[in-house]
Amino acid sequence: MRGNVFSGGTLDRAAGLRRDAQALAQRRKDPQSLFLPVFRNQSLVRAIENGYEAAALSGEIAAVETVFLGLQDGRAYFAADVETESLGEFADLRQIGSLLPRQDAAMLAYARAMLQWHRNHRFCGRCGAPTVSEQGGHLRRCSNPDCAAEHFPRTDPAVIMLVWSGEHCLLGRQKPWTPGMMSTLAGFVEPGETPEEAVAREVWEETGVKLRGVRYHSSQPWPFPGSLMIGFTAEAEGRPEPIVDPHELEAAAWLTRAEVLALPALPRQHSIARRLIEDWLDR
Ligand SMILES: [Zn+2]
């Protein structure tokens, strides 16, 4: 099965090196090392035929934060949160995810998610003191010695599901979306439940539809800002008229394949939502 966009990274994350501050300092100064600049959540890219590639700069650059990402072909890769746009062309991965080589999309997603986590965790959630980056940027420690809490990069699990019944699938839409666009239902996993339970709960809350069975499909890192999308297909009990929760959705409907194909817009090509819909269309 082909992987989803933003997965399939080829970097060796070299976790052992994160704890070796001296070796990392040398790598930072090494002219062979490469830096992936991120400016306000936009990634530095270079246009190539039919798309873009990650633009990595050699030599240390001025940055608010750098994170050691890993090694490839003997070279160290760092993410660098920069404050200047002057380095080249910056683009939003959310827009160009499918236009990048697979491994570049994965590496830039990793870089973006790490830097955004740093930006949002400058203070300790336990005592409020400033935190300090350690382990190449894979840990932030509280600077208050009486607290010294360790904070690790977060990944928030979310479920996304293609609900089907016979020859129909259940899609919904949210108000801010492109007119006419419909997509799969989705939601965050809450404390104290499994992803499968979250699927059943979200479908019930958003549409009043009960499920007969839930089956894992595939997953996707989704660094907007730091989710892991866990994709499922789910068979509904019958095909009841959806009762939409207006706080969650503007509309929901059971659609045939022909109706899905006739929709004015579908989720972006690189999203797992699109993948779930396309796999159902092909089934
Ligand atoms: Zn603290």
Residues whose N, C-alpha, C, O or C-beta is under 5 A from the ligand:
A	BS01	ZN	C124 R126 C127 G128 A129 C142 N144 C147 A148 A149
